[in-house]
Amino acid sequence: MNNEIKVLWCAALRSGDYPQATGYLRTPEGYCCLGVLCELAVLAGVIPPGEQRKAGILGEFTYGRHRDCFTLPEKVTEWAGLFNDNPRVRGTGLDWDYDSDPTLEGVNDMGVPFSKIADIIEEEL
């Protein structure tokens, strides 16, 4: 992963500026950890701002030309220097029995706080 973007992402996750939500990159209530990275990509001019889906049950937002709402758009994945749109992690330091190879989305949706997700990103990506 691009180290400069990693530093920005972890700082954003710890900032308290992004309320945490589950299920989608972004909902009216908050963001998945991957949604925070999308917002940083928006600020950097990599992708346009997310658009709220009017037909969505939760009013989720979509990003990128393929209107991604669960995983990172291709441009964000490339910009961040990630190998895929939902990075697999070991979940270092987590005390759980969820999956031997969880994804960041899975860690987020299991309720792991952003501060701990930032620790995992720093250590594993």
Summary of the structure (lengths in Angstrom):
residues: 125
radius of gyration: 13.4
end to end distance: 5.8
largest distance: 38.7
contacts: 382
relative contact order: 0.19
helix: 38%
strand: 10%
